[in-house]
Amino acid sequence: MRQFVIHRLLGAVPVLLGVVTLVFLVLRVLPGEPVAVLAAQGGGTAEDIARLRQEYGLDSPVWLQYLCFLLSLARGDLGRSLFTHQSISQIIVQQAPSTVVLACSALAVALGVGMPMGILAAMRPRSWIERVCMGLSLVGVSIPIPLSGLVMILIFSLTLHWLPASGRGTLSHLVMPSTVMGLVSAGSIARLVRAQLAEILREEYINVARAKGLTESALLVRHALRSALVPVITVVGLQFGFMLGGAVATETVFGRPGLGRTLAEAILYKDYPVVQGMVIVSAALYTVVNLVVDLAYGYLDPRIHHE
């Protein structure tokens, strides 16, 4: 098991390096310079822009900027924001708790809605229950987060005045963002659970257990559900990684601070160090989540061994 974990972590190094390299190059290919925005804020001239480019090392060749970035990264230094001069590590520490709370809440919504819908659809095949559950799951997957978020704000905040439209603080601020983000994943989970259970419930050993007098509930809990959870864990893990690293739309629509909103603002202003730091954190989170998913396989299915 230890060798498996070490092997996976070492294998993630070239992946992280590739992601960081790609983002580094893309940011510098895009038109516009962050120092131009900095100079414009103070009514700067062309001389000010040149001075800022030299101060931040942006006048160096791209390969030299990349080498300096990798050396700083090897020392654990993610750099500082070009605009706020705040440490990237400090920014991540400040914004991460809000995103983690949002992601965990959204995952709870996804599992609380998606799992029961998938189980009901599998237990009542070709019935109106299955059609309703699968129809609702398709709606959840199809509606974009910005659209569903704006609709919820219009209904529950502006019309009914039940929930705050934006911000962070109380539990009520978390209801709409977590619901909007969770329902998207709930649709995928529901459809996968239904497909897996429908296939397992047709297996021969299930028919034998049913012939012995086991109830459908007992068949579901003792035999079918645990086997069906193995592929579902993959989707749940990937969805959770997406929630942690990609909550840009949700946090932006609801005006909620977090890693996603910080990343969106950094991309808008081409704040190179912040974007690169956020990408590294997101890629690392995906790596950790995938490792946890692989380890969960062995627990749910003893036939799977990690060596």
C-alpha positions as CSV (number, residue, x, y, z in Angstrom):
1,M,0.0,0.0,0.0
2,R,2.8,2.4,0.9
3,Q,4.6,1.7,-2.4
4,F,1.3,2.4,-4.3
5,V,0.9,5.8,-2.6
6,I,4.5,6.8,-3.2
7,H,4.2,5.6,-6.9
8,R,1.1,7.7,-7.4
9,L,2.5,10.8,-5.8
10,L,5.7,10.5,-7.9
11,G,3.6,10.0,-11.0
12,A,1.7,13.2,-10.3
13,V,4.9,15.3,-10.5
14,P,5.2,15.3,-14.3
15,V,1.4,15.9,-14.6
16,L,1.6,18.9,-12.3
17,L,4.7,20.2,-14.2
18,G,2.9,19.9,-17.5
19,V,-0.2,21.8,-16.2
20,V,2.0,24.5,-14.7
21,T,4.0,24.9,-17.9
22,L,0.9,25.1,-20.0
23,V,-0.7,27.8,-17.9
24,F,2.6,29.7,-17.7
25,L,2.8,29.8,-21.5
26,V,-0.8,30.5,-22.1
27,L,-0.8,33.5,-19.8
28,R,2.1,35.0,-21.6
29,V,0.7,34.4,-25.1
30,L,-2.6,36.2,-24.3
31,P,-2.6,39.9,-25.4
32,G,-2.2,42.6,-22.8
33,E,0.2,43.0,-19.9
34,P,-0.6,43.3,-16.1
35,V,2.0,46.0,-15.7
36,A,0.0,48.2,-18.2
37,V,-3.0,47.8,-15.8
38,L,-0.8,48.7,-12.9
39,A,0.6,51.8,-14.6
40,A,-2.9,52.9,-15.8
41,Q,-4.2,52.8,-12.2
42,G,-1.7,55.6,-11.3
43,G,-1.9,57.4,-14.6
44,G,1.6,56.1,-15.5
45,T,3.5,56.7,-18.7
46,A,5.5,54.4,-21.0
47,E,8.5,54.9,-18.8
48,D,6.5,53.7,-15.8
49,I,5.5,50.6,-17.7
50,A,9.1,49.8,-18.6
51,R,10.1,50.3,-15.0
52,L,7.4,47.9,-13.7
53,R,8.3,45.3,-16.3
54,Q,11.9,45.4,-15.1
55,E,10.9,45.4,-11.4
56,Y,8.7,42.3,-11.8
57,G,11.2,40.5,-14.2
58,L,8.7,40.6,-17.1
59,D,11.4,42.1,-19.4
60,S,13.4,38.9,-19.2
61,P,13.1,36.1,-21.9
62,V,10.2,33.8,-21.3
63,W,12.5,30.8,-20.7
64,L,14.3,32.7,-18.0
65,Q,11.0,33.7,-16.3
66,Y,9.9,30.1,-16.4
67,L,13.2,28.9,-14.9
68,C,13.0,31.4,-12.1
69,F,9.4,30.4,-11.4
70,L,10.4,26.7,-11.2
71,L,13.3,27.5,-8.9
72,S,11.0,29.5,-6.6
73,L,8.4,26.7,-6.7
74,A,11.1,24.1,-5.7
75,R,11.7,26.3,-2.6
76,G,8.0,26.3,-1.8
77,D,7.6,29.9,-2.8
78,L,4.5,30.5,-5.0
79,G,5.3,34.2,-5.3
80,R,3.3,37.3,-4.6
81,S,0.4,39.0,-6.3
82,L,1.4,41.7,-8.8
83,F,-1.4,43.9,-7.6
84,T,-1.8,43.4,-3.9
85,H,1.8,42.2,-3.2
86,Q,0.3,39.6,-0.9
87,S,1.9,36.2,-0.7
88,I,0.1,33.6,-2.8
89,S,0.3,31.1,0.0
90,Q,-1.4,33.5,2.3
91,I,-4.2,34.2,-0.3
92,I,-4.8,30.5,-0.6
93,V,-4.9,30.0,3.1
94,Q,-7.4,32.9,3.5
95,Q,-9.7,31.8,0.6
96,A,-9.5,28.0,0.9
97,P,-11.8,27.5,3.9
98,S,-14.8,29.2,2.1
99,T,-14.3,27.0,-0.9
100,V,-13.9,23.8,1.1
101,V,-17.1,24.5,3.1
102,L,-18.9,25.2,-0.2
103,A,-17.6,22.0,-1.9
104,C,-18.4,19.8,1.1
105,S,-21.9,21.2,1.3
106,A,-22.4,20.8,-2.4
107,L,-21.2,17.2,-2.2
108,A,-23.7,16.5,0.6
109,V,-26.5,17.9,-1.6
110,A,-25.3,15.8,-4.6
111,L,-25.2,12.6,-2.6
112,G,-28.4,13.3,-0.6
113,V,-30.3,13.9,-3.9
114,G,-28.5,11.8,-6.4
115,M,-28.2,8.5,-4.5
116,P,-31.9,8.2,-3.5
117,M,-33.0,9.1,-7.0
118,G,-30.8,6.5,-8.6
119,I,-31.9,3.8,-6.1
120,L,-35.6,4.6,-6.7
121,A,-35.2,4.5,-10.4
122,A,-33.3,1.2,-10.3
123,M,-35.9,-0.4,-7.9
124,R,-38.8,0.7,-10.1
125,P,-37.7,0.1,-13.7
126,R,-40.0,1.2,-16.5
127,S,-42.3,3.0,-14.1
128,W,-43.3,6.6,-13.7
129,I,-40.9,6.9,-10.7
130,E,-38.0,6.0,-13.0
131,R,-39.1,8.4,-15.6
132,V,-39.5,11.3,-13.1
133,C,-36.1,10.6,-11.4
134,M,-34.2,10.3,-14.7
135,G,-36.0,13.4,-16.1
136,L,-35.0,15.5,-13.0
137,S,-31.5,14.2,-13.2
138,L,-31.2,15.3,-16.9
139,V,-32.5,18.7,-16.0
140,G,-29.9,19.0,-13.2
141,V,-27.1,18.1,-15.5
142,S,-28.3,20.3,-18.4
143,I,-28.9,23.7,-16.7
144,P,-25.7,25.8,-16.5
145,I,-24.7,26.9,-13.0
146,P,-24.9,30.7,-13.9
147,L,-28.5,30.3,-15.1
148,S,-29.7,28.2,-12.2
149,G,-28.0,30.5,-9.8
150,L,-29.6,33.6,-11.2
151,V,-33.0,31.9,-11.2
152,M,-32.6,30.9,-7.5
153,I,-31.6,34.4,-6.6
154,L,-34.6,35.8,-8.4
155,I,-37.0,33.4,-6.7
156,F,-35.7,32.9,-3.2
157,S,-33.9,36.2,-2.6
158,L,-35.5,39.0,-4.7
159,T,-39.1,37.6,-4.7
160,L,-39.6,35.6,-1.6
161,H,-36.8,37.3,0.5
162,W,-36.0,34.0,2.2
163,L,-32.3,33.8,1.5
164,P,-29.5,36.3,1.0
165,A,-28.4,36.8,-2.6
166,S,-24.6,37.1,-2.0
167,G,-21.9,37.1,0.6
168,R,-20.7,34.7,3.3
169,G,-21.3,34.5,7.0
170,T,-24.3,32.5,8.1
171,L,-25.7,29.1,7.1
172,S,-28.4,30.9,5.0
173,H,-25.6,32.3,2.7
174,L,-24.5,28.7,1.9
175,V,-27.9,27.2,1.0
176,M,-28.3,28.5,-2.6
177,P,-24.6,28.2,-3.7
178,S,-24.3,24.6,-2.4
179,T,-27.7,23.6,-3.9
180,V,-26.9,25.0,-7.3
181,M,-23.5,23.3,-7.5
182,G,-24.7,20.1,-5.9
183,L,-27.7,19.6,-8.2
184,V,-25.3,19.4,-11.2
185,S,-23.4,16.6,-9.7
186,A,-26.6,14.9,-8.3
187,G,-27.8,14.3,-11.9
188,S,-24.6,12.5,-12.9
189,I,-24.6,10.4,-9.6
190,A,-28.3,9.5,-10.0
191,R,-27.9,8.2,-13.6
192,L,-24.8,6.2,-12.7
193,V,-26.3,4.7,-9.6
194,R,-29.4,3.7,-11.6
195,A,-27.4,2.1,-14.4
196,Q,-25.1,0.2,-12.0
197,L,-27.9,-1.1,-9.8
198,A,-30.0,-2.1,-12.8
199,E,-27.2,-4.2,-14.1
200,I,-26.3,-5.8,-10.8
201,L,-29.9,-6.6,-9.9
202,R,-30.0,-8.8,-13.1
203,E,-27.0,-10.8,-12.0
204,E,-27.5,-14.6,-11.3
205,Y,-26.4,-14.4,-7.7
206,I,-29.1,-11.7,-7.1
207,N,-31.7,-14.0,-8.6
208,V,-30.5,-16.9,-6.3
209,A,-30.7,-14.6,-3.2
210,R,-34.2,-13.5,-4.3
211,A,-35.3,-17.1,-4.7
212,K,-34.2,-17.8,-1.2
213,G,-36.7,-15.3,0.1
214,L,-34.7,-12.1,0.6
215,T,-36.6,-8.9,0.3
216,E,-35.7,-6.3,-2.3
217,S,-34.5,-4.0,0.5
218,A,-32.2,-6.7,1.8
219,L,-30.9,-7.5,-1.6
220,L,-30.2,-3.8,-2.2
221,V,-28.4,-3.2,1.1
222,R,-26.5,-6.5,1.5
223,H,-25.5,-7.2,-2.1
224,A,-26.2,-4.7,-4.8
225,L,-25.5,-1.3,-3.3
226,R,-21.9,-2.0,-2.2
227,S,-20.9,-3.4,-5.6
228,A,-22.6,-0.5,-7.4
229,L,-20.6,2.1,-5.3
230,V,-17.3,1.1,-6.7
231,P,-17.7,3.1,-10.0
232,V,-19.9,5.7,-8.3
233,I,-16.9,6.5,-6.0
234,T,-15.0,7.6,-9.1
235,V,-17.6,10.0,-10.2
236,V,-18.0,11.4,-6.7
237,G,-14.3,11.9,-6.3
238,L,-14.0,13.7,-9.6
239,Q,-17.0,15.8,-8.9
240,F,-15.6,16.7,-5.5
241,G,-12.3,17.7,-7.1
242,F,-14.2,19.8,-9.6
243,M,-16.0,21.5,-6.8
244,L,-12.8,22.3,-4.9
245,G,-10.9,23.6,-7.9
246,G,-13.6,24.8,-10.2
247,A,-16.1,26.8,-8.1
248,V,-15.5,29.8,-10.3
249,A,-19.0,30.2,-11.7
250,T,-20.8,29.5,-8.3
251,E,-18.7,31.9,-6.3
252,T,-18.9,34.6,-9.0
253,V,-22.7,34.4,-9.4
254,F,-23.3,34.5,-5.6
255,G,-20.6,37.0,-4.8
256,R,-19.0,34.5,-2.4
257,P,-15.3,34.8,-1.6
258,G,-13.2,31.7,-2.3
259,L,-10.5,30.2,-4.5
260,G,-12.8,30.2,-7.6
261,R,-13.6,33.9,-7.4
262,T,-10.0,34.8,-6.7
263,L,-8.9,32.8,-9.7
264,A,-11.5,34.5,-11.9
265,E,-10.3,38.0,-10.8
266,A,-6.6,37.0,-11.3
267,I,-7.3,35.8,-14.8
268,L,-9.2,39.0,-15.6
269,Y,-6.2,41.2,-14.5
270,K,-3.6,38.7,-15.7
271,D,-2.1,38.4,-12.3
272,Y,0.4,35.7,-13.3
273,P,1.6,34.5,-9.8
274,V,-2.0,34.2,-8.5
275,V,-3.2,32.2,-11.5
276,Q,-0.2,29.9,-11.4
277,G,-0.6,29.3,-7.7
278,M,-4.3,28.6,-7.9
279,V,-3.7,26.1,-10.8
280,I,-1.0,24.3,-8.8
281,V,-3.3,24.0,-5.8
282,S,-6.2,22.8,-8.0
283,A,-4.1,20.2,-9.7
284,A,-2.7,19.0,-6.4
285,L,-6.3,18.7,-5.0
286,Y,-7.3,16.5,-8.0
287,T,-4.2,14.3,-7.4
288,V,-5.1,13.8,-3.7
289,V,-8.8,13.2,-4.5
290,N,-7.9,10.6,-7.1
291,L,-5.5,8.9,-4.7
292,V,-8.3,8.7,-2.0
293,V,-10.6,7.3,-4.6
294,D,-8.2,4.5,-5.6
295,L,-7.7,3.6,-1.9
296,A,-11.5,3.5,-1.4
297,Y,-11.7,0.9,-4.2
298,G,-9.8,-1.6,-2.2
299,Y,-12.1,-1.0,0.8
300,L,-15.3,-1.4,-1.2
301,D,-14.1,-4.3,-3.3
302,P,-11.5,-6.6,-1.6
303,R,-10.7,-8.1,-5.0
304,I,-8.8,-4.9,-5.8
305,H,-5.3,-4.9,-4.4
306,H,-2.8,-2.0,-4.4
307,E,0.8,-3.1,-4.6
